[in-house]
């Protein structure tokens, strides 16, 4: 990935993480705020931060096993949770798929040591293990991005949140596509 593109993607994902964190702060200060949306915003913040580190030319301080643990726990949470997440932003299964996609990006591509000892390392196209699974994720995120584009065009109230999720869908699909 070109350095300028890496920094651009890093900035976009950090903006999404910042928005999710801001929503969490507002939810904590708002009486009657539902825990369901806090869980979704926490998941978005974690995934956006992970994607920012993945794109960053300097990497990040958390080792790969740490990121794998974060996304394994996130995936398990959404697979076993009883309270469904409803609405246009996707349910528990959607967020579990996102966590699995992050795990795929972490583990499906052989990696070497990064100069900053980060969890992420330079990846070369065509190195991904289980490419069929990668293509399934790419297709899934393409459909999600199209669906979120429709939501943001239809509803002004949800435009920013849907736009952030669209950035994450396009980004995740693009990163996996680059690995294939």
Buried (B, 14 or more C-beta within 10 A) or exposed (E): BEEEEBBEBBEBBBBBBBBBBEBBEEBEEEEEBEEBBBBBBBBBBBBBBBBBBBBBBEBBEBEBEEBBEBBBEBBEBBBEBEEEBEEBBBBBEBBBBBBBBBBBBBBBBEBEEBEBEBBBBEBEEEEBEEBEBBBBBBEBBBEBBEBBBEBBEEEEEBEEBBBBBBBBBBBBBBBBBBBB
